[in-house]
Amino acid sequence: MKLAPAAFAASVALGLAAGAAQAADGKPAMEKCYGVARAGQNDCAAGGVTSCAGTQKADYQGNLWKMVKAGTCTTISTPKGKGSLTPRTS
């Protein structure tokens, strides 16, 4: 089956858009995931609780985040529930 030039161009554009989520250096796209970090493994600040990376005092604090591969956050299970894309109060 032959593709018309317009259809071919559209399929190439879709392929490029799908690849745009990946950084130029080949690393996957990442997102903040709240409530999945162990003590001392958070990636950065959360309100007035902590100043930045690695300062988390307790495991799985819902208002602290860790960078994870995009699309995986809500599939991560912890003893306190699943990861969240937004801060939670736990």
PDB file with SEQRES, HELIX, SHEET and CRYST1 records, atoms N, CA, C and O in Angstrom:
SEQRES   1 A   90  MET LYS LEU ALA PRO ALA ALA PHE ALA ALA SER VAL ALA          
SEQRES   2 A   90  LEU GLY LEU ALA ALA GLY ALA ALA GLN ALA ALA ASP GLY          
SEQRES   3 A   90  LYS PRO ALA MET GLU LYS CYS TYR GLY VAL ALA ARG ALA          
SEQRES   4 A   90  GLY GLN ASN ASP CYS ALA ALA GLY GLY VAL THR SER CYS          
SEQRES   5 A   90  ALA GLY THR GLN LYS ALA ASP TYR GLN GLY ASN LEU TRP          
SEQRES   6 A   90  LYS MET VAL LYS ALA GLY THR CYS THR THR ILE SER THR          
SEQRES   7 A   90  PRO LYS GLY LYS GLY SER LEU THR PRO ARG THR SER              
HELIX    1 AA1 PRO A    5  GLY A   19  1                                  15    
HELIX    2 AA2 CYS A   73  THR A   75  5                                   3    
SHEET    1 AA1 2 MET A  30  TYR A  34  0                                        
SHEET    2 AA1 2 TRP A  65  LYS A  69 -1                                        
SHEET    1 AA2 2 SER A  77  THR A  78  0                                        
SHEET    2 AA2 2 GLY A  81  LYS A  82 -1                                        
CRYST1    1.000    1.000    1.000  90.00  90.00  90.00 P 1           1          
ATOM      1  N   MET A   1       0.842  -1.168   0.000  1.00  0.00           N  
ATOM      2  CA  MET A   1       0.000   0.000   0.000  1.00  0.00           C  
ATOM      3  C   MET A   1       0.890   1.235   0.000  1.00  0.00           C  
ATOM      4  O   MET A   1       1.822   1.333   0.799  1.00  0.00           O  
ATOM      5  N   LYS A   2       0.605   2.177  -0.893  1.00  0.00           N  
ATOM      6  CA  LYS A   2       1.385   3.403  -1.003  1.00  0.00           C  
ATOM      7  C   LYS A   2       0.687   4.528  -0.246  1.00  0.00           C  
ATOM      8  O   LYS A   2      -0.539   4.645  -0.259  1.00  0.00           O  
ATOM      9  N   LEU A   3       1.500   5.354   0.413  1.00  0.00           N  
ATOM     10  CA  LEU A   3       0.961   6.511   1.111  1.00  0.00           C  
ATOM     11  C   LEU A   3       1.079   7.741   0.229  1.00  0.00           C  
ATOM     12  O   LEU A   3       2.101   7.953  -0.423  1.00  0.00           O  
ATOM     13  N   ALA A   4       0.045   8.534   0.212  1.00  0.00           N  
ATOM     14  CA  ALA A   4       0.100   9.817  -0.487  1.00  0.00           C  
ATOM     15  C   ALA A   4       1.090  10.701   0.253  1.00  0.00           C  
ATOM     16  O   ALA A   4       1.281  10.527   1.456  1.00  0.00           O  
ATOM     17  N   PRO A   5       1.725  11.648  -0.435  1.00  0.00           N  
ATOM     18  CA  PRO A   5       2.705  12.518   0.224  1.00  0.00           C  
ATOM     19  C   PRO A   5       2.165  13.188   1.494  1.00  0.00           C  
ATOM     20  O   PRO A   5       2.886  13.290   2.487  1.00  0.00           O  
ATOM     21  N   ALA A   6       0.921  13.640   1.474  1.00  0.00           N  
ATOM     22  CA  ALA A   6       0.349  14.302   2.652  1.00  0.00           C  
ATOM     23  C   ALA A   6       0.214  13.312   3.807  1.00  0.00           C  
ATOM     24  O   ALA A   6       0.493  13.662   4.953  1.00  0.00           O  
ATOM     25  N   ALA A   7      -0.208  12.093   3.521  1.00  0.00           N  
ATOM     26  CA  ALA A   7      -0.359  11.082   4.562  1.00  0.00           C  
ATOM     27  C   ALA A   7       1.003  10.695   5.120  1.00  0.00           C  
ATOM     28  O   ALA A   7       1.151  10.492   6.325  1.00  0.00           O  
ATOM     29  N   PHE A   8       1.988  10.594   4.253  1.00  0.00           N  
ATOM     30  CA  PHE A   8       3.345  10.274   4.701  1.00  0.00           C  
ATOM     31  C   PHE A   8       3.878  11.378   5.618  1.00  0.00           C  
ATOM     32  O   PHE A   8       4.455  11.100   6.669  1.00  0.00           O  
ATOM     33  N   ALA A   9       3.680  12.624   5.208  1.00  0.00           N  
ATOM     34  CA  ALA A   9       4.140  13.758   6.009  1.00  0.00           C  
ATOM     35  C   ALA A   9       3.446  13.775   7.370  1.00  0.00           C  
ATOM     36  O   ALA A   9       4.068  14.087   8.386  1.00  0.00           O  
ATOM     37  N   ALA A  10       2.157  13.438   7.384  1.00  0.00           N  
ATOM     38  CA  ALA A  10       1.417  13.413   8.648  1.00  0.00           C  
ATOM     39  C   ALA A  10       1.945  12.316   9.557  1.00  0.00           C  
ATOM     40  O   ALA A  10       2.068  12.519  10.765  1.00  0.00           O  
ATOM     41  N   SER A  11       2.259  11.153   8.992  1.00  0.00           N  
ATOM     42  CA  SER A  11       2.774  10.063   9.828  1.00  0.00           C  
ATOM     43  C   SER A  11       4.167  10.392  10.368  1.00  0.00           C  
ATOM     44  O   SER A  11       4.497  10.024  11.496  1.00  0.00           O  
ATOM     45  N   VAL A  12       4.974  11.074   9.582  1.00  0.00           N  
ATOM     46  CA  VAL A  12       6.289  11.507  10.055  1.00  0.00           C  
ATOM     47  C   VAL A  12       6.130  12.525  11.175  1.00  0.00           C  
ATOM     48  O   VAL A  12       6.835  12.454  12.182  1.00  0.00           O  
ATOM     49  N   ALA A  13       5.209  13.473  11.011  1.00  0.00           N  
ATOM     50  CA  ALA A  13       4.968  14.489  12.037  1.00  0.00           C  
ATOM     51  C   ALA A  13       4.509  13.849  13.340  1.00  0.00           C  
ATOM     52  O   ALA A  13       4.944  14.260  14.415  1.00  0.00           O  
ATOM     53  N   LEU A  14       3.641  12.857  13.259  1.00  0.00           N  
ATOM     54  CA  LEU A  14       3.187  12.162  14.464  1.00  0.00           C  
ATOM     55  C   LEU A  14       4.343  11.440  15.145  1.00  0.00           C  
ATOM     56  O   LEU A  14       4.453  11.454  16.371  1.00  0.00           O  
ATOM     57  N   GLY A  15       5.190  10.819  14.364  1.00  0.00           N  
ATOM     58  CA  GLY A  15       6.355  10.140  14.923  1.00  0.00           C  
ATOM     59  C   GLY A  15       7.299  11.108  15.624  1.00  0.00           C  
ATOM     60  O   GLY A  15       7.834  10.803  16.690  1.00  0.00           O  
ATOM     61  N   LEU A  16       7.498  12.268  15.024  1.00  0.00           N  
ATOM     62  CA  LEU A  16       8.356  13.277  15.631  1.00  0.00           C  
ATOM     63  C   LEU A  16       7.739  13.832  16.911  1.00  0.00           C  
ATOM     64  O   LEU A  16       8.448  14.088  17.884  1.00  0.00           O  
ATOM     65  N   ALA A  17       6.429  14.016  16.911  1.00  0.00           N  
ATOM     66  CA  ALA A  17       5.756  14.520  18.109  1.00  0.00           C  
ATOM     67  C   ALA A  17       5.872  13.512  19.239  1.00  0.00           C  
ATOM     68  O   ALA A  17       6.074  13.896  20.391  1.00  0.00           O  
ATOM     69  N   ALA A  18       5.750  12.244  18.933  1.00  0.00           N  
ATOM     70  CA  ALA A  18       5.872  11.213  19.960  1.00  0.00           C  
ATOM     71  C   ALA A  18       7.278  11.191  20.536  1.00  0.00           C  
ATOM     72  O   ALA A  18       7.457  10.970  21.734  1.00  0.00           O  
ATOM     73  N   GLY A  19       8.256  11.415  19.708  1.00  0.00           N  
ATOM     74  CA  GLY A  19       9.641  11.439  20.165  1.00  0.00           C  
ATOM     75  C   GLY A  19      10.019  12.717  20.875  1.00  0.00           C  
ATOM     76  O   GLY A  19      11.058  12.772  21.534  1.00  0.00           O  
ATOM     77  N   ALA A  20       9.197  13.751  20.757  1.00  0.00           N  
ATOM     78  CA  ALA A  20       9.511  15.031  21.394  1.00  0.00           C  
ATOM     79  C   ALA A  20       9.489  14.946  22.908  1.00  0.00           C  
ATOM     80  O   ALA A  20      10.101  15.771  23.586  1.00  0.00           O  
ATOM     81  N   ALA A  21       8.788  13.954  23.446  1.00  0.00           N  
ATOM     82  CA  ALA A  21       8.744  13.784  24.900  1.00  0.00           C  
ATOM     83  C   ALA A  21      10.090  13.334  25.435  1.00  0.00           C  
ATOM     84  O   ALA A  21      10.343  13.418  26.637  1.00  0.00           O  
ATOM     85  N   GLN A  22      10.935  12.867  24.573  1.00  0.00           N  
ATOM     86  CA  GLN A  22      12.260  12.431  24.986  1.00  0.00           C  
ATOM     87  C   GLN A  22      13.262  13.551  24.732  1.00  0.00           C  
ATOM     88  O   GLN A  22      13.246  14.175  23.671  1.00  0.00           O  
ATOM     89  N   ALA A  23      14.122  13.802  25.695  1.00  0.00           N  
ATOM     90  CA  ALA A  23      15.092  14.897  25.583  1.00  0.00           C  
ATOM     91  C   ALA A  23      16.099  14.619  24.483  1.00  0.00           C  
ATOM     92  O   ALA A  23      16.276  13.478  24.056  1.00  0.00           O  
ATOM     93  N   ALA A  24      16.756  15.676  24.032  1.00  0.00           N  
ATOM     94  CA  ALA A  24      17.734  15.560  22.954  1.00  0.00           C  
ATOM     95  C   ALA A  24      18.892  14.647  23.325  1.00  0.00           C  
ATOM     96  O   ALA A  24      19.517  14.057  22.444  1.00  0.00           O  
ATOM     97  N   ASP A  25      19.190  14.519  24.613  1.00  0.00           N  
ATOM     98  CA  ASP A  25      20.303  13.667  25.024  1.00  0.00           C  
ATOM     99  C   ASP A  25      19.906  12.200  25.173  1.00  0.00           C  
ATOM    100  O   ASP A  25      20.702  11.391  25.650  1.00  0.00           O  
ATOM    101  N   GLY A  26      18.686  11.849  24.772  1.00  0.00           N  
ATOM    102  CA  GLY A  26      18.240  10.460  24.801  1.00  0.00           C  
ATOM    103  C   GLY A  26      17.630  10.023  26.116  1.00  0.00           C  
ATOM    104  O   GLY A  26      17.223   8.868  26.244  1.00  0.00           O  
ATOM    105  N   LYS A  27      17.554  10.910  27.100  1.00  0.00           N  
ATOM    106  CA  LYS A  27      16.952  10.556  28.377  1.00  0.00           C  
ATOM    107  C   LYS A  27      15.431  10.640  28.258  1.00  0.00           C  
ATOM    108  O   LYS A  27      14.916  11.488  27.530  1.00  0.00           O  
ATOM    109  N   PRO A  28      14.703   9.766  28.968  1.00  0.00           N  
ATOM    110  CA  PRO A  28      13.241   9.808  28.895  1.00  0.00           C  
ATOM    111  C   PRO A  28      12.678  11.053  29.578  1.00  0.00           C  
ATOM    112  O   PRO A  28      13.317  11.640  30.452  1.00  0.00           O  
ATOM    113  N   ALA A  29      11.488  11.438  29.170  1.00  0.00           N  
ATOM    114  CA  ALA A  29      10.798  12.550  29.818  1.00  0.00           C  
ATOM    115  C   ALA A  29      10.512  12.165  31.266  1.00  0.00           C  
ATOM    116  O   ALA A  29      10.228  11.006  31.566  1.00  0.00           O  
ATOM    117  N   MET A  30      10.588  13.141  32.149  1.00  0.00           N  
ATOM    118  CA  MET A  30      10.403  12.890  33.578  1.00  0.00           C  
ATOM    119  C   MET A  30       9.266  13.750  34.117  1.00  0.00           C  
ATOM    120  O   MET A  30       8.896  14.755  33.511  1.00  0.00           O  
ATOM    121  N   GLU A  31       8.713  13.345  35.270  1.00  0.00           N  
ATOM    122  CA  GLU A  31       7.674  14.124  35.931  1.00  0.00           C  
ATOM    123  C   GLU A  31       7.846  14.035  37.439  1.00  0.00           C  
ATOM    124  O   GLU A  31       8.453  13.094  37.950  1.00  0.00           O  
ATOM    125  N   LYS A  32       7.305  15.027  38.151  1.00  0.00           N  
ATOM    126  CA  LYS A  32       7.328  15.017  39.608  1.00  0.00           C  
ATOM    127  C   LYS A  32       6.289  14.013  40.092  1.00  0.00           C  
ATOM    128  O   LYS A  32       5.156  13.988  39.611  1.00  0.00           O  
ATOM    129  N   CYS A  33       6.698  13.184  41.056  1.00  0.00           N  
ATOM    130  CA  CYS A  33       5.792  12.193  41.622  1.00  0.00           C  
ATOM    131  C   CYS A  33       5.817  12.335  43.141  1.00  0.00           C  
ATOM    132  O   CYS A  33       6.848  12.118  43.778  1.00  0.00           O  
ATOM    133  N   TYR A  34       4.681  12.698  43.707  1.00  0.00           N  
ATOM    134  CA  TYR A  34       4.578  12.945  45.138  1.00  0.00           C  
ATOM    135  C   TYR A  34       4.294  11.653  45.906  1.00  0.00           C  
ATOM    136  O   TYR A  34       3.549  10.788  45.447  1.00  0.00           O  
ATOM    137  N   GLY A  35       4.908  11.548  47.084  1.00  0.00           N  
ATOM    138  CA  GLY A  35       4.613  10.448  47.992  1.00  0.00           C  
ATOM    139  C   GLY A  35       5.334   9.146  47.724  1.00  0.00           C  
ATOM    140  O   GLY A  35       4.955   8.117  48.284  1.00  0.00           O  
ATOM    141  N   VAL A  36       6.367   9.150  46.883  1.00  0.00           N  
ATOM    142  CA  VAL A  36       7.056   7.892  46.558  1.00  0.00           C  
ATOM    143  C   VAL A  36       8.499   7.831  47.052  1.00  0.00           C  
ATOM    144  O   VAL A  36       9.137   6.780  46.983  1.00  0.00           O  
ATOM    145  N   ALA A  37       9.013   8.955  47.550  1.00  0.00           N  
ATOM    146  CA  ALA A  37      10.428   8.994  47.963  1.00  0.00           C  
ATOM    147  C   ALA A  37      10.617   8.427  49.369  1.00  0.00           C  
ATOM    148  O   ALA A  37       9.782   8.624  50.252  1.00  0.00           O  
ATOM    149  N   ARG A  38      11.715   7.731  49.557  1.00  0.00           N  
ATOM    150  CA  ARG A  38      12.111   7.280  50.887  1.00  0.00           C  
ATOM    151  C   ARG A  38      12.831   8.435  51.574  1.00  0.00           C  
ATOM    152  O   ARG A  38      13.250   9.386  50.915  1.00  0.00           O  
ATOM    153  N   ALA A  39      12.975   8.356  52.889  1.00  0.00           N  
ATOM    154  CA  ALA A  39      13.651   9.408  53.655  1.00  0.00           C  
ATOM    155  C   ALA A  39      15.012   9.708  53.039  1.00  0.00           C  
ATOM    156  O   ALA A  39      15.790   8.800  52.748  1.00  0.00           O  
ATOM    157  N   GLY A  40      15.290  11.000  52.846  1.00  0.00           N  
ATOM    158  CA  GLY A  40      16.567  11.430  52.291  1.00  0.00           C  
ATOM    159  C   GLY A  40      16.703  11.282  50.793  1.00  0.00           C  
ATOM    160  O   GLY A  40      17.774  11.551  50.248  1.00  0.00           O  
ATOM    161  N   GLN A  41      15.627  10.853  50.093  1.00  0.00           N  
ATOM    162  CA  GLN A  41      15.723  10.629  48.653  1.00  0.00           C  
ATOM    163  C   GLN A  41      14.799  11.520  47.830  1.00  0.00           C  
ATOM    164  O   GLN A  41      14.649  11.309  46.627  1.00  0.00           O  
ATOM    165  N   ASN A  42      14.173  12.521  48.470  1.00  0.00           N  
ATOM    166  CA  ASN A  42      13.317  13.427  47.694  1.00  0.00           C  
ATOM    167  C   ASN A  42      14.189  14.292  46.780  1.00  0.00           C  
ATOM    168  O   ASN A  42      15.370  14.505  47.054  1.00  0.00           O  
ATOM    169  N   ASP A  43      13.599  14.782  45.703  1.00  0.00           N  
ATOM    170  CA  ASP A  43      14.361  15.580  44.748  1.00  0.00           C  
ATOM    171  C   ASP A  43      14.333  17.073  45.023  1.00  0.00           C  
ATOM    172  O   ASP A  43      15.260  17.779  44.626  1.00  0.00           O  
ATOM    173  N   CYS A  44      13.299  17.580  45.690  1.00  0.00           N  
ATOM    174  CA  CYS A  44      13.363  19.001  46.044  1.00  0.00           C  
ATOM    175  C   CYS A  44      12.278  19.415  47.009  1.00  0.00           C  
ATOM    176  O   CYS A  44      11.606  18.578  47.612  1.00  0.00           O  
ATOM    177  N   ALA A  45      12.115  20.728  47.148  1.00  0.00           N  
ATOM    178  CA  ALA A  45      11.321  21.345  48.205  1.00  0.00           C  
ATOM    179  C   ALA A  45       9.827  21.076  48.116  1.00  0.00           C  
ATOM    180  O   ALA A  45       9.287  20.737  47.063  1.00  0.00           O  
ATOM    181  N   ALA A  46       9.185  21.242  49.266  1.00  0.00           N  
ATOM    182  CA  ALA A  46       7.733  21.146  49.359  1.00  0.00           C  
ATOM    183  C   ALA A  46       7.273  22.080  50.460  1.00  0.00           C  
ATOM    184  O   ALA A  46       7.315  21.721  51.637  1.00  0.00           O  
ATOM    185  N   GLY A  47       6.844  23.254  50.100  1.00  0.00           N  
ATOM    186  CA  GLY A  47       6.370  24.223  51.084  1.00  0.00           C  
ATOM    187  C   GLY A  47       7.442  24.553  52.102  1.00  0.00           C  
ATOM    188  O   GLY A  47       8.619  24.662  51.757  1.00  0.00           O  
ATOM    189  N   GLY A  48       7.043  24.713  53.360  1.00  0.00           N  
ATOM    190  CA  GLY A  48       7.987  25.035  54.410  1.00  0.00           C  
ATOM    191  C   GLY A  48       8.532  23.806  55.117  1.00  0.00           C  
ATOM    192  O   GLY A  48       9.233  23.931  56.121  1.00  0.00           O  
ATOM    193  N   VAL A  49       8.221  22.620  54.607  1.00  0.00           N  
ATOM    194  CA  VAL A  49       8.615  21.376  55.259  1.00  0.00           C  
ATOM    195  C   VAL A  49      10.105  21.104  55.143  1.00  0.00           C  
ATOM    196  O   VAL A  49      10.728  20.667  56.110  1.00  0.00           O  
ATOM    197  N   THR A  50      10.673  21.350  54.005  1.00  0.00           N  
ATOM    198  CA  THR A  50      12.075  21.033  53.757  1.00  0.00           C  
ATOM    199  C   THR A  50      12.657  22.026  52.769  1.00  0.00           C  
ATOM    200  O   THR A  50      11.922  22.631  51.989  1.00  0.00           O  
ATOM    201  N   SER A  51      13.954  22.194  52.797  1.00  0.00           N  
ATOM    202  CA  SER A  51      14.581  23.180  51.924  1.00  0.00           C  
ATOM    203  C   SER A  51      14.843  22.654  50.523  1.00  0.00           C  
ATOM    204  O   SER A  51      14.654  23.381  49.548  1.00  0.00           O  
ATOM    205  N   CYS A  52      15.273  21.413  50.404  1.00  0.00           N  
ATOM    206  CA  CYS A  52      15.496  20.877  49.063  1.00  0.00           C  
ATOM    207  C   CYS A  52      15.895  19.408  49.084  1.00  0.00           C  
ATOM    208  O   CYS A  52      15.648  18.696  50.057  1.00  0.00           O  
ATOM    209  N   ALA A  53      16.512  18.969  47.999  1.00  0.00           N  
ATOM    210  CA  ALA A  53      16.813  17.563  47.757  1.00  0.00           C  
ATOM    211  C   ALA A  53      17.528  16.875  48.912  1.00  0.00           C  
ATOM    212  O   ALA A  53      18.455  17.410  49.520  1.00  0.00           O  
ATOM    213  N   GLY A  54      17.052  15.659  49.186  1.00  0.00           N  
ATOM    214  CA  GLY A  54      17.704  14.802  50.161  1.00  0.00           C  
ATOM    215  C   GLY A  54      17.438  15.127  51.613  1.00  0.00           C  
ATOM    216  O   GLY A  54      18.079  14.551  52.492  1.00  0.00           O  
ATOM    217  N   THR A  55      16.512  16.033  51.896  1.00  0.00           N  
ATOM    218  CA  THR A  55      16.267  16.434  53.280  1.00  0.00           C  
ATOM    219  C   THR A  55      15.001  15.830  53.882  1.00  0.00           C  
ATOM    220  O   THR A  55      14.653  16.141  55.022  1.00  0.00           O  
ATOM    221  N   GLN A  56      14.321  14.988  53.147  1.00  0.00           N  
ATOM    222  CA  GLN A  56      13.090  14.358  53.634  1.00  0.00           C  
ATOM    223  C   GLN A  56      13.386  13.517  54.872  1.00  0.00           C  
ATOM    224  O   GLN A  56      14.337  12.735  54.882  1.00  0.00           O  
ATOM    225  N   LYS A  57      12.571  13.677  55.919  1.00  0.00           N  
ATOM    226  CA  LYS A  57      12.805  12.991  57.194  1.00  0.00           C  
ATOM    227  C   LYS A  57      12.083  11.658  57.321  1.00  0.00           C  
ATOM    228  O   LYS A  57      12.543  10.787  58.059  1.00  0.00           O  
ATOM    229  N   ALA A  58      10.964  11.471  56.623  1.00  0.00           N  
ATOM    230  CA  ALA A  58      10.181  10.243  56.732  1.00  0.00           C  
ATOM    231  C   ALA A  58       9.922   9.662  55.344  1.00  0.00           C  
ATOM    232  O   ALA A  58       9.925  10.393  54.353  1.00  0.00           O  
ATOM    233  N   ASP A  59       9.703   8.371  55.272  1.00  0.00           N  
ATOM    234  CA  ASP A  59       9.390   7.710  54.002  1.00  0.00           C  
ATOM    235  C   ASP A  59       8.009   8.118  53.491  1.00  0.00           C  
ATOM    236  O   ASP A  59       7.068   8.278  54.267  1.00  0.00           O  
ATOM    237  N   TYR A  60       7.908   8.281  52.189  1.00  0.00           N  
ATOM    238  CA  TYR A  60       6.656   8.437  51.448  1.00  0.00           C  
ATOM    239  C   TYR A  60       5.803   9.627  51.873  1.00  0.00           C  
ATOM    240  O   TYR A  60       4.576   9.529  51.885  1.00  0.00           O  
ATOM    241  N   GLN A  61       6.429  10.748  52.221  1.00  0.00           N  
ATOM    242  CA  GLN A  61       5.670  11.944  52.561  1.00  0.00           C  
ATOM    243  C   GLN A  61       4.918  12.435  51.337  1.00  0.00           C  
ATOM    244  O   GLN A  61       5.513  12.612  50.274  1.00  0.00           O  
ATOM    245  N   GLY A  62       3.624  12.655  51.473  1.00  0.00           N  
ATOM    246  CA  GLY A  62       2.770  13.010  50.344  1.00  0.00           C  
ATOM    247  C   GLY A  62       2.987  14.388  49.761  1.00  0.00           C  
ATOM    248  O   GLY A  62       2.528  14.665  48.653  1.00  0.00           O  
ATOM    249  N   ASN A  63       3.679  15.264  50.485  1.00  0.00           N  
ATOM    250  CA  ASN A  63       3.895  16.620  49.969  1.00  0.00           C  
ATOM    251  C   ASN A  63       5.307  16.814  49.413  1.00  0.00           C  
ATOM    252  O   ASN A  63       5.691  17.935  49.080  1.00  0.00           O  
ATOM    253  N   LEU A  64       6.071  15.744  49.311  1.00  0.00           N  
ATOM    254  CA  LEU A  64       7.424  15.794  48.753  1.00  0.00           C  
ATOM    255  C   LEU A  64       7.482  14.950  47.492  1.00  0.00           C  
ATOM    256  O   LEU A  64       6.796  13.934  47.383  1.00  0.00           O  
ATOM    257  N   TRP A  65       8.317  15.380  46.523  1.00  0.00           N  
ATOM    258  CA  TRP A  65       8.329  14.678  45.244  1.00  0.00           C  
ATOM    259  C   TRP A  65       9.700  14.145  44.867  1.00  0.00           C  
ATOM    260  O   TRP A  65      10.736  14.569  45.381  1.00  0.00           O  
ATOM    261  N   LYS A  66       9.654  13.201  43.951  1.00  0.00           N  
ATOM    262  CA  LYS A  66      10.840  12.594  43.351  1.00  0.00           C  
ATOM    263  C   LYS A  66      10.572  12.538  41.851  1.00  0.00           C  
ATOM    264  O   LYS A  66       9.448  12.257  41.433  1.00  0.00           O  
ATOM    265  N   MET A  67      11.585  12.798  41.044  1.00  0.00           N  
ATOM    266  CA  MET A  67      11.417  12.713  39.593  1.00  0.00           C  
ATOM    267  C   MET A  67      11.379  11.244  39.170  1.00  0.00           C  
ATOM    268  O   MET A  67      12.220  10.441  39.575  1.00  0.00           O  
ATOM    269  N   VAL A  68      10.388  10.916  38.350  1.00  0.00           N  
ATOM    270  CA  VAL A  68      10.249   9.557  37.822  1.00  0.00           C  
ATOM    271  C   VAL A  68       9.974   9.652  36.321  1.00  0.00           C  
ATOM    272  O   VAL A  68       9.632  10.720  35.813  1.00  0.00           O  
ATOM    273  N   LYS A  69      10.123   8.555  35.632  1.00  0.00           N  
ATOM    274  CA  LYS A  69       9.846   8.519  34.192  1.00  0.00           C  
ATOM    275  C   LYS A  69       8.388   8.900  33.954  1.00  0.00           C  
ATOM    276  O   LYS A  69       7.490   8.384  34.619  1.00  0.00           O  
ATOM    277  N   ALA A  70       8.158   9.801  33.008  1.00  0.00           N  
ATOM    278  CA  ALA A  70       6.807  10.269  32.699  1.00  0.00           C  
ATOM    279  C   ALA A  70       5.866   9.100  32.428  1.00  0.00           C  
ATOM    280  O   ALA A  70       6.205   8.166  31.702  1.00  0.00           O  
ATOM    281  N   GLY A  71       4.686   9.171  33.019  1.00  0.00           N  
ATOM    282  CA  GLY A  71       3.675   8.146  32.815  1.00  0.00           C  
ATOM    283  C   GLY A  71       3.729   7.004  33.815  1.00  0.00           C  
ATOM    284  O   GLY A  71       2.882   6.112  33.769  1.00  0.00           O  
ATOM    285  N   THR A  72       4.710   7.009  34.724  1.00  0.00           N  
ATOM    286  CA  THR A  72       4.827   5.897  35.673  1.00  0.00           C  
ATOM    287  C   THR A  72       4.400   6.246  37.089  1.00  0.00           C  
ATOM    288  O   THR A  72       4.195   5.346  37.904  1.00  0.00           O  
ATOM    289  N   CYS A  73       4.263   7.515  37.400  1.00  0.00           N  
ATOM    290  CA  CYS A  73       4.027   7.942  38.780  1.00  0.00           C  
ATOM    291  C   CYS A  73       2.854   7.225  39.436  1.00  0.00           C  
ATOM    292  O   CYS A  73       3.012   6.644  40.510  1.00  0.00           O  
ATOM    293  N   THR A  74       1.709   7.254  38.825  1.00  0.00           N  
ATOM    294  CA  THR A  74       0.508   6.713  39.464  1.00  0.00           C  
ATOM    295  C   THR A  74       0.480   5.180  39.482  1.00  0.00           C  
ATOM    296  O   THR A  74      -0.459   4.585  40.010  1.00  0.00           O  
ATOM    297  N   THR A  75       1.491   4.549  38.913  1.00  0.00           N  
ATOM    298  CA  THR A  75       1.578   3.088  38.979  1.00  0.00           C  
ATOM    299  C   THR A  75       2.522   2.625  40.084  1.00  0.00           C  
ATOM    300  O   THR A  75       2.610   1.430  40.365  1.00  0.00           O  
ATOM    301  N   ILE A  76       3.230   3.566  40.714  1.00  0.00           N  
ATOM    302  CA  ILE A  76       4.178   3.229  41.776  1.00  0.00           C  
ATOM    303  C   ILE A  76       3.412   3.003  43.077  1.00  0.00           C  
ATOM    304  O   ILE A  76       2.688   3.887  43.536  1.00  0.00           O  
ATOM    305  N   SER A  77       3.570   1.824  43.668  1.00  0.00           N  
ATOM    306  CA  SER A  77       2.902   1.495  44.922  1.00  0.00           C  
ATOM    307  C   SER A  77       3.854   1.657  46.092  1.00  0.00           C  
ATOM    308  O   SER A  77       5.021   1.277  46.011  1.00  0.00           O  
ATOM    309  N   THR A  78       3.350   2.224  47.181  1.00  0.00           N  
ATOM    310  CA  THR A  78       4.105   2.367  48.420  1.00  0.00           C  
ATOM    311  C   THR A  78       3.214   1.864  49.560  1.00  0.00           C  
ATOM    312  O   THR A  78       2.028   1.618  49.343  1.00  0.00           O  
ATOM    313  N   PRO A  79       3.755   1.710  50.753  1.00  0.00           N  
ATOM    314  CA  PRO A  79       2.913   1.321  51.886  1.00  0.00           C  
ATOM    315  C   PRO A  79       1.816   2.350  52.198  1.00  0.00           C  
ATOM    316  O   PRO A  79       0.856   2.039  52.903  1.00  0.00           O  
ATOM    317  N   LYS A  80       1.960   3.571  51.674  1.00  0.00           N  
ATOM    318  CA  LYS A  80       0.962   4.618  51.905  1.00  0.00           C  
ATOM    319  C   LYS A  80       0.074   4.851  50.687  1.00  0.00           C  
ATOM    320  O   LYS A  80      -0.654   5.842  50.643  1.00  0.00           O  
ATOM    321  N   GLY A  81       0.118   3.971  49.711  1.00  0.00           N  
ATOM    322  CA  GLY A  81      -0.711   4.112  48.508  1.00  0.00           C  
ATOM    323  C   GLY A  81       0.117   4.370  47.261  1.00  0.00           C  
ATOM    324  O   GLY A  81       1.339   4.216  47.265  1.00  0.00           O  
ATOM    325  N   LYS A  82      -0.558   4.759  46.209  1.00  0.00           N  
ATOM    326  CA  LYS A  82       0.076   5.010  44.910  1.00  0.00           C  
ATOM    327  C   LYS A  82       0.699   6.403  44.874  1.00  0.00           C  
ATOM    328  O   LYS A  82       0.331   7.285  45.649  1.00  0.00           O  
ATOM    329  N   GLY A  83       1.659   6.581  43.951  1.00  0.00           N  
ATOM    330  CA  GLY A  83       2.228   7.890  43.712  1.00  0.00           C  
ATOM    331  C   GLY A  83       1.171   8.834  43.178  1.00  0.00           C  
ATOM    332  O   GLY A  83       0.155   8.396  42.640  1.00  0.00           O  
ATOM    333  N   SER A  84       1.408  10.138  43.326  1.00  0.00           N  
ATOM    334  CA  SER A  84       0.434  11.149  42.908  1.00  0.00           C  
ATOM    335  C   SER A  84       1.139  12.249  42.116  1.00  0.00           C  
ATOM    336  O   SER A  84       2.283  12.602  42.402  1.00  0.00           O  
ATOM    337  N   LEU A  85       0.441  12.780  41.121  1.00  0.00           N  
ATOM    338  CA  LEU A  85       0.983  13.885  40.326  1.00  0.00           C  
ATOM    339  C   LEU A  85       0.781  15.220  41.020  1.00  0.00           C  
ATOM    340  O   LEU A  85       1.310  16.236  40.569  1.00  0.00           O  
ATOM    341  N   THR A  86       0.028  15.235  42.101  1.00  0.00           N  
ATOM    342  CA  THR A  86      -0.202  16.441  42.880  1.00  0.00           C  
ATOM    343  C   THR A  86       0.120  16.149  44.353  1.00  0.00           C  
ATOM    344  O   THR A  86       0.022  15.002  44.789  1.00  0.00           O  
ATOM    345  N   PRO A  87       0.502  17.173  45.116  1.00  0.00           N  
ATOM    346  CA  PRO A  87       0.812  16.943  46.532  1.00  0.00           C  
ATOM    347  C   PRO A  87      -0.419  16.431  47.277  1.00  0.00           C  
ATOM    348  O   PRO A  87      -1.554  16.770  46.942  1.00  0.00           O  
ATOM    349  N   ARG A  88      -0.171  15.617  48.282  1.00  0.00           N  
ATOM    350  CA  ARG A  88      -1.262  15.125  49.118  1.00  0.00           C  
ATOM    351  C   ARG A  88      -0.882  15.316  50.581  1.00  0.00           C  
ATOM    352  O   ARG A  88       0.294  15.490  50.903  1.00  0.00           O  
ATOM    353  N   THR A  89      -1.835  15.286  51.431  1.00  0.00           N  
ATOM    354  CA  THR A  89      -1.591  15.523  52.858  1.00  0.00           C  
ATOM    355  C   THR A  89      -1.490  14.199  53.615  1.00  0.00           C  
ATOM    356  O   THR A  89      -2.438  13.770  54.272  1.00  0.00           O  
ATOM    357  N   SER A  90      -0.343  13.571  53.512  1.00  0.00           N  
ATOM    358  CA  SER A  90      -0.136  12.331  54.268  1.00  0.00           C  
ATOM    359  C   SER A  90       1.326  12.177  54.602  1.00  0.00           C  
ATOM    360  O   SER A  90       1.713  11.196  55.238  1.00  0.00           O  
TER     361      SER A  90                                                      
END                                                                             
